[in-house]
């Protein structure tokens, strides 16, 4: 079967890390009380200068009143894997245009980290001799590397750019940060089936479910070995992709807590 070894290995690593996040308390929604300003520094409303807003980031729509300036992020899971479509504690954010969706997905799919990552996945697949039609040796490894890279890229574009643009759905993951471990896990898992539209409403996540099925069919019946081009293998690959994406969303939900804990430990270790 085509599926799998590399994607399962990746999913298991992310799942283990997500479990490790369980002792981390959820982020408190209570904000510290603001300190009263010095009366001598106060200005009357009529004379107070308007607060200057920073310019929008590259590829981001201009900020409107009541909207945050950050439409995407520059975050990385475990400081390595691209996590540009995850927003933490986001309120009202501007919708992404079709051009922005394709741009951010391309940026993530061809990030410098992805090249060695797929090399590792191809090595695992080669070691286990999965998809025997590729053979062994340098030629077999090259085919597995190209297939792994193509599989991930096609799936990324289908679920986060092409279908979201056609259906006007939002490909971003909005972190909850509220409640206990199981409540937040339930929220993250539900995002596989429920997503936001560009207008901010909730809708069935056709982009994920249909997009991943489409990508599984394209990859299986185009460049994978003929012996693996079966309907059952396509369904298996589809299930693996959805399962991996589910685990990834759980990790994205708890990654800010892990990151804060790491920073806190480093701060405490400093003299």
Secondary structure as UniProt FT lines:
FT   HELIX           5..20
FT   HELIX           21..23
FT   HELIX           39..41
FT   TURN            45..47
FT   TURN            58..59
FT   TURN            65..66
FT   STRAND          76..77
FT   TURN            78..80
FT   STRAND          81..82
FT   TURN            84..85
FT   STRAND          86..87
FT   HELIX           98..109
FT   HELIX           112..127
FT   TURN            128..129
FT   HELIX           132..134
FT   HELIX           137..157
FT   HELIX           158..162
FT   HELIX           163..167
FT   STRAND          173..174
FT   HELIX           181..190
FT   TURN            191..193
FT   STRAND          194..197
FT   TURN            198..199
FT   STRAND          202..204
FT   HELIX           206..220
FT   TURN            221..223
FT   HELIX           226..228
FT   HELIX           231..269
//
